[in-house]
């Protein structure tokens, strides 16, 4: 931009303008506290990406998006987050058919009588330069109204929408007032209550939280909630510099979960947070915001949101929300650093948060815990180990839920060592101990697969959200892509799809993470992954590492593999991730495998160096989409196999979105891997071919504890007379579920919690007992009320 004149104190003055810096010579010396008035006359066609000359359907469009350092490209400003302008006036003259949307309140819209009109916008609240905005177009304008919590005049909520998009925007725009009503009790009154809120449509995807007037390119409910949340966290309180961008983006991402909590309660909140879990490398602090990506979705947004969520868990709601109120009171309409947030929360809660901020804000990765417990009369000893190898120890309070035959009790223990034991006094007989049951910690908990049989064949696990990726994922299952010609069982990390499961799938054995007692019954697990809407935490909670160690085989097909393989699994595969992006092809490099065409975008795919470890073999690579060749498929086979199966412990990772690959080619490759690497169908003797030989015994019940129904799985090695019955803890028969001639193989029966006369059984501990051919097996069931 070119500068034509400057004044200081009302008089013309000299200036220099070089390397983007304008230096204005003042008319005299000024002392502290004096006001200096400077004016700059400038003009030109702004360069860079902050100011856009555009069109929509042939109509002119002007938009701005200045974050992080673009404001200086189109208006003279002191471009620092730490020094906000106290007030702002913007006057814009445009042709009569144009509408100007801006920050603050509309002071006037004057027809100049010459085919132009002048809009005057005034911001009466402090504003940081990058949040100053213009959006100009012949918009359709409509309004809603928000009534402040304390009553009084309603505030206008104004929507500037492309005329052809009014219908598309209406449904979610109608939710905005409800969102403000959800946020205000949690975060304090809408910060700019004397002005307005609203949206101005612009051609970018997503949105930008311009103060009082978000620029919006997509009408997704979560994006609308995110940008509204920024009005408190990002606009009213701004990160002091972009090293602390998580204070903006992490908080705003967390407010999305708070919105869904207002609609669906705590479980909706937890499920939404699960969808933002990030387990990969990197810190939320950006060391050099001038050269590094401050808008890292994994770190600034998702892990940042988890930091806020974990602070809520550490402090508890009372201290946490009181701390946020104190944070807003001290730094509202100003800026703050991570340390200033920490100090405020410490002052309110009385809790030392230094370790928390060091490990979560400045540190990488997450804790990996191993849990064990031993019960004795009146007490339980809980043993917790931290076994992560890629980062240091974490200091965290951990909730342990002890379930007994007399109910459940929560204990909070402070954990900071590699190995710690806790003696907890309880009433009743201990049935289970749950670690962090409400998921307040970004962590992995490893359980141990004990006494695996590998006799049940293949377990296919779905980790793709049915609602988001319909019909792509349904079509993948209808094409029988993931199991070759083999028999298989099915597990779903998500709830059942609204329209029912594809006809090619059996009923799922369960939902969520796969329990240790179930996974060890299978010789191979095929995990159809994605890392969207919460499947990644279910993978983390499934004992994959232990399953491999005992000799189970795993085939993982997913984008964002680095998050799935965080910890030791990437090393197990012998790979080093070195890029994330959109591969252009999938080229087979192992004999017997075939190239796979893509049927849609493969964005967010993590790829790795094609040089793999000594126990690994490269299967696929991509030669397009990255600089140089990158690996996209690998097979690892440890020399000693697994502890319970010497030929087991094999791991195959295929990078990409499984629902956007040619199903015929992908299915052929999976069939090859299952047969030639994993020797499926596998028998107990280890020889491929034939139907897997079933073991005798109960194979788990799901859910357990349960209410009102549980499904009991069991195996019979041969057809014959058998009985499955339920007894109470005293050994009295409650109900016979099946008796007579039963077929061989894996079977399932439901118990609805009723006795033989149809009466509801009391809450408590019961025993499922399988009897056949002089053998029996018993398993404990816990019914809750």
Buried (B, 14 or more C-beta within 10 A) or exposed (E): BEBEEBBBEEEEBEBEBEEEEBEBEEBEEEEEEEEEEBEBEBEEEBEEEBBBEBEBEEBBBBBBBBBBBBBBBBBBBEBEBBEBBEEBBBBBEBEEEBBBBBBBBBEEEEEEEEEEBBBBBBBBBBBBBBBBBBBBBBBBEBEBEBEBBEEEEEBBBBBBBBEEBBEEBEEBBEBBBBBBBBBBEBBBBBBBBEBBBBBBBBBBEEBBBBBBBBBBBBBEBBBBBBBBBBBBBBBBBBBBBBBBBBBBBBBBBBBBBBBBBBEEEEEBBBBBBBBBBBBBBBBBBBEEBEEEEBEBBBBBBBBBBBBBBBBBBBBBEEBBBBBBBBBBEBBBBBBBBBEBBBBBBBEBBEBEBEBBBBBBBEBBBBBBBBBEBEBEEEEBBBEBBBBBEBBEBBBBBBBBBBBBBEEBBEBEBEBEEEEBBBEBEBEBBBBBBBBBEBBBBBBBBBBBBEEBBBBBBBBBBBBBBBEEBBEBBBBBBBBBBBBBEBBBBBBBBBEEBEEEBBEBBEEBBBBBBBBBBBBBBBBBBBBBBBBBBBBBBBBBBBBBBBBBBBBBBBBBBBBBBBBBBBBBBBBBBBBEBBBBBBBEBBBBBBEEBBEBEBBEEBBBBBBBBBEBBEBBBBBBBBEEBBEEBBBBBBBBBBEEBBBBBEBBBBBBBBBBBBBBBBBEBBBBBBBBBBBBBBBBBBBBEEEBEEEBBBBBBBBBBBBBBBEEEBBBBBBBBBEEEBBBBBBBEEEEEBBEBBEEEBEBBBBBBEBEBBBEEEEEBEBBBBBBBBBBEEEEBEBBBBBBE
